[in-house]
């Protein structure tokens, strides 16, 4: 079976800023949960081994260990924002990605527990969701390219994407407020390299 990534469209369209290693860790954790058969809950940690990271993303061993260690420090503080339809309107929700994360030196592995808010967005996928194979993003070398790919692939069944306002687009792909104010700089440093990698 291929390494399939499945996310609720609310998460695909969420605003967040994860670097490339952090995004890859999240993707491997989703795969680990499905392949282990244990699923995902807010109590049991998922284990991602450095060996898996190295094999999936074709990176050097020493670099992978250090990258995973650094990602553990940063991922705990990362947040994402999304919208959810509630009885009386739309709820604007902000949550952390993980409630706990650890790097284990001896086994060169990461243990993480997803936060309760993220679990339904990667497990209960009866309505609107997007799926793709990990292989499709494994060679992308920037966080922006991964996010752009996810946003585009969410609309593949309709054959066209909606018009997204520039500020909303920048939030979705993880550009910090105030960065890339000039459109020519945004195009040359973010869009064109991302599109080239995706193509």
C-alpha positions in Angstrom: 0.0 0.0 0.0 1.2 3.5 -0.8 1.9 6.0 1.9 -1.3 7.9 1.8 -1.8 11.2 3.4 -5.4 12.2 4.2 -6.4 15.5 5.7 -9.8 17.2 6.3 -10.1 20.2 3.9 -10.5 22.5 6.9 -6.8 21.6 7.7 -5.7 21.9 4.1 -7.2 25.4 4.1 -6.0 26.3 7.6 -3.4 29.1 8.2 -0.2 27.9 9.6 3.6 28.3 9.5 5.5 25.0 9.7 9.0 24.6 8.2 9.7 21.8 5.9 11.0 19.3 8.5 8.0 20.0 10.8 5.6 19.4 7.9 7.4 16.2 7.0 7.2 15.0 10.6 3.4 15.6 10.6 3.0 13.6 7.4 5.0 10.7 8.7 3.0 10.7 12.0 -0.3 10.5 9.9 1.1 7.5 8.0 2.5 5.9 11.2 -1.0 6.1 12.8 -2.7 4.4 9.8 0.0 1.7 9.3 0.3 0.8 12.9 -3.5 0.2 13.1 -3.6 1.9 16.5 -5.1 5.1 15.0 -4.6 8.5 16.6 -5.8 9.6 20.0 -4.8 12.3 22.5 -3.1 9.8 24.9 -0.8 7.5 23.0 2.4 8.7 21.3 3.2 8.0 17.7 6.8 7.1 17.0 8.6 8.4 13.9 12.1 6.9 13.4 14.9 8.9 11.8 15.4 6.0 9.4 11.9 6.5 8.1 12.5 10.2 7.6 15.8 9.5 5.8 14.2 6.9 3.5 11.1 8.8 2.6 12.8 12.2 2.0 16.2 11.0 0.7 18.2 13.1 3.2 21.6 12.5 4.8 21.7 10.6 8.1 23.6 13.1 10.2 21.5 16.0 8.9 18.3 14.1 9.6 19.1 13.5 13.2 19.9 17.2 13.8 16.8 18.4 11.8 14.4 16.1 13.8 15.9 17.3 17.1 15.4 20.9 16.1 11.9 20.3 14.8 10.9 18.8 18.2 11.8 22.1 19.9 9.8 24.2 17.5 6.8 22.0 16.6 5.5 22.1 20.2 5.0 25.9 20.0 3.5 25.9 16.5 -0.2 26.8 16.0 -2.7 26.6 13.2 -6.0 28.4 12.7 -9.1 27.2 10.8 -12.8 27.7 10.5 -15.6 25.3 11.4 -19.3 25.6 10.8 -21.2 25.5 14.1 -24.9 25.7 14.8 -25.0 29.5 15.2 -22.3 30.4 12.7 -18.6 30.0 11.9 -16.2 29.3 14.7 -12.6 30.6 14.2 -10.4 28.1 16.0 -6.7 28.3 16.9 -4.9 25.2 18.3 -1.5 23.6 18.7 -0.4 20.8 16.5 0.9 18.6 19.3 0.3 18.4 23.0 3.5 16.5 23.6 6.7 15.8 21.7 10.1 14.2 22.5 13.3 13.3 20.7 14.8 10.1 21.9 18.6 10.1 21.3 19.2 6.3 21.8 16.7 5.2 19.2 17.0 8.4 17.0 13.2 8.7 17.0 10.5 11.3 17.7 7.5 10.5 19.9 4.5 12.9 19.5 1.0 13.2 20.6 -1.4 15.2 18.4 -3.5 17.8 20.2 -7.2 16.9 20.6 -8.2 19.6 18.0 -6.2 18.1 15.2 -7.3 14.5 15.7 -10.7 14.8 14.0 -9.1 16.7 11.1 -6.9 13.7 10.2 -9.1 10.8 11.4 -12.8 11.5 11.0 -12.9 12.1 7.3 -16.5 11.3 6.2 -17.2 14.7 4.5 -14.7 16.9 2.7 -11.1 15.6 2.6 -8.0 15.6 0.5 -5.7 12.6 0.0 -2.4 12.2 -1.8 0.6 9.9 -1.7 3.6 10.9 0.4 5.8 10.2 -2.6 4.1 13.2 -4.4 5.6 15.7 -1.9 8.7 13.8 -0.8 11.1 15.5 -3.2 9.7 19.1 -2.6 12.4 21.1 -0.9 10.5 24.0 0.6 7.6 24.3 3.0 5.9 26.7 0.6 5.9 24.1 -2.2 4.3 21.5 0.1 1.6 23.9 1.2 0.9 25.1 -2.4 0.7 21.5 -3.6 -1.9 20.6 -0.8 -4.0 23.7 -1.6 -4.0 22.9 -5.3 -4.6 19.2 -4.9 -7.7 19.8 -2.7 -9.5 21.1 -5.8 -8.4 18.4 -8.3 -11.9 16.9 -8.5 -13.5 20.2 -9.5 -10.8 20.9 -12.0 -10.4 24.5 -10.9 -9.4 26.4 -7.8 -11.3 29.3 -6.2 -9.9 32.8 -6.2 -8.0 33.3 -2.9 -7.3 36.8 -1.7 -3.5 37.5 -1.5 -3.5 38.0 2.3 -5.5 34.8 2.9 -3.2 32.9 0.5 -0.1 34.2 2.3 -1.5 33.0 5.6 -2.4 29.6 4.2 1.1 28.8 2.9 2.8 30.1 6.0 4.1 33.5 5.1 4.5 35.7 8.2 2.7 39.0 8.2 4.9 41.7 6.8 7.0 39.3 4.7 7.1 39.5 0.9 5.1 42.8 0.7 6.1 43.3 -2.9 4.4 41.0 -5.3 7.4 40.6 -7.6 9.5 39.4 -4.6 6.7 37.0 -3.6 6.6 35.6 -7.1 10.4 35.2 -7.5 11.1 33.8 -4.0 8.0 31.8 -3.2 5.6 31.2 -6.1 8.0 30.5 -9.0 10.4 28.2 -7.1 7.4 26.3 -5.6 5.7 25.9 -8.9 8.9 24.7 -10.5 9.4 22.1 -7.8 5.8 20.9 -8.1 6.0 20.6 -11.9 
